[in-house]
Amino acid sequence: MKIISILTLIFLTSCGGPSMNAQSVYNDCSYKFDNIVKVDQCAKNMMQAFLRQNPNGAIYGRGSGELQFYQGLVYKVQSNQISNSEALNRYANYKQQRKQAAKEDARKVGEAADGLNCLFFGVAC
């Protein structure tokens, strides 16, 4: 019994440290600040603090397409290429386009599934 409890403890502690979703951090910071540059700084500071407190922790989603697009907007605002309000509008449009694309992909998958159901089972024809 002791061996099983020791092995269970080792297994549970060896599964890695805590994790953090980068997109959630940016989302949380966007509630605190209206400026896209300040949101970026807030999120980066929170992620750095998380890693300092949790050396075995992991931050996932940092390289997502959405955050890369956001980083590009931050750069453009910092370099005075566009205004903060323009960056926020572009980001909102980007998110809307992504949502529409996801709906379209889901519709295509549904149509394909209906076709397979018709072909194999004779339903939804």
C-alpha positions as CSV (number, residue, x, y, z in Angstrom):
1,M,0.0,0.0,0.0
2,K,2.9,2.4,0.8
3,I,4.5,1.7,-2.5
4,I,1.3,2.5,-4.4
5,S,0.8,5.8,-2.5
6,I,4.5,6.7,-3.2
7,L,4.2,5.9,-6.9
8,T,0.9,7.9,-7.1
9,L,2.6,10.9,-5.4
10,I,5.6,10.7,-7.8
11,F,3.3,10.4,-10.8
12,L,1.2,13.4,-9.8
13,T,4.2,15.6,-9.1
14,S,6.0,14.7,-12.3
15,C,3.2,15.7,-14.6
16,G,4.6,19.3,-14.9
17,G,3.9,22.5,-13.3
18,P,1.0,24.9,-13.6
19,S,0.1,26.5,-17.0
20,M,-1.2,29.8,-18.3
21,N,-3.1,30.7,-21.4
22,A,-1.5,33.7,-23.1
23,Q,-4.8,34.7,-24.8
24,S,-6.6,34.8,-21.4
25,V,-3.9,37.0,-20.0
26,Y,-4.3,39.5,-22.8
27,N,-8.0,39.3,-22.4
28,D,-7.8,40.0,-18.7
29,C,-5.4,43.0,-19.3
30,S,-7.8,44.4,-21.9
31,Y,-10.3,44.9,-19.1
32,K,-7.8,47.0,-17.2
33,F,-6.5,49.2,-20.1
34,D,-8.0,50.7,-23.2
35,N,-4.6,51.3,-24.8
36,I,-3.3,48.4,-26.8
37,V,0.3,49.1,-25.8
38,K,-0.5,49.1,-22.1
39,V,-2.5,45.9,-22.6
40,D,0.6,44.3,-24.2
41,Q,2.9,45.5,-21.4
42,C,0.4,44.3,-18.7
43,A,0.2,40.8,-20.3
44,K,3.9,40.4,-20.7
45,N,4.5,41.5,-17.1
46,M,1.9,39.0,-15.9
47,M,3.5,36.2,-17.9
48,Q,7.0,37.0,-16.6
49,A,5.7,37.1,-13.0
50,F,4.0,33.7,-13.5
51,L,7.2,32.2,-14.8
52,R,9.2,33.7,-11.9
53,Q,6.7,32.2,-9.4
54,N,6.4,28.9,-11.2
55,P,9.8,27.9,-12.8
56,N,8.2,24.6,-14.0
57,G,5.2,26.4,-15.4
58,A,4.2,26.7,-19.0
59,I,2.5,29.5,-21.0
60,Y,0.7,28.2,-24.0
61,G,-0.7,30.0,-27.0
62,R,2.0,32.7,-27.2
63,G,2.7,32.0,-30.8
64,S,-1.0,31.9,-32.0
65,G,-1.9,33.7,-35.1
66,E,-4.2,36.0,-33.1
67,L,-1.5,37.1,-30.8
68,Q,1.0,37.6,-33.6
69,F,-1.6,39.9,-35.3
70,Y,-2.0,41.7,-32.0
71,Q,1.8,42.1,-31.6
72,G,1.9,43.6,-35.1
73,L,-0.8,46.2,-34.1
74,V,1.2,47.0,-31.0
75,Y,4.2,47.7,-33.1
76,K,2.3,49.9,-35.4
77,V,0.9,51.9,-32.5
78,Q,4.3,52.3,-30.9
79,S,5.9,53.4,-34.1
80,N,3.0,55.9,-34.7
81,Q,1.9,54.2,-37.9
82,I,-1.7,53.9,-36.7
83,S,-3.7,55.2,-33.8
84,N,-4.8,53.2,-30.8
85,S,-8.4,53.4,-31.9
86,E,-7.5,52.2,-35.4
87,A,-5.6,49.3,-33.9
88,L,-8.6,48.4,-31.7
89,N,-10.9,48.5,-34.8
90,R,-8.5,46.3,-36.8
91,Y,-8.3,43.8,-34.0
92,A,-12.1,43.7,-33.6
93,N,-12.5,43.2,-37.4
94,Y,-9.8,40.4,-37.3
95,K,-11.7,38.6,-34.5
96,Q,-15.0,38.9,-36.4
97,Q,-13.4,37.5,-39.6
98,R,-11.9,34.6,-37.6
99,K,-15.3,33.9,-36.1
100,Q,-17.0,33.9,-39.6
101,A,-14.3,31.6,-40.9
102,A,-14.8,29.2,-38.0
103,K,-18.6,29.1,-38.7
104,E,-17.9,28.5,-42.4
105,D,-15.6,25.6,-41.5
106,A,-18.1,24.1,-39.2
107,R,-20.8,24.3,-41.9
108,K,-18.5,22.5,-44.3
109,V,-17.8,19.8,-41.8
110,G,-21.5,19.4,-41.1
111,E,-22.3,19.1,-44.9
112,A,-19.5,16.4,-45.2
113,A,-20.9,14.5,-42.3
114,D,-24.4,14.7,-43.8
115,G,-23.0,13.3,-47.0
116,L,-21.3,10.4,-45.3
117,N,-24.5,9.6,-43.3
118,C,-26.4,9.5,-46.5
119,L,-23.8,7.4,-48.3
120,F,-23.3,4.8,-45.5
121,F,-26.6,4.8,-43.6
122,G,-29.1,6.3,-45.9
123,V,-30.1,9.1,-43.4
124,A,-30.0,12.9,-43.9
125,C,-30.3,12.6,-47.6
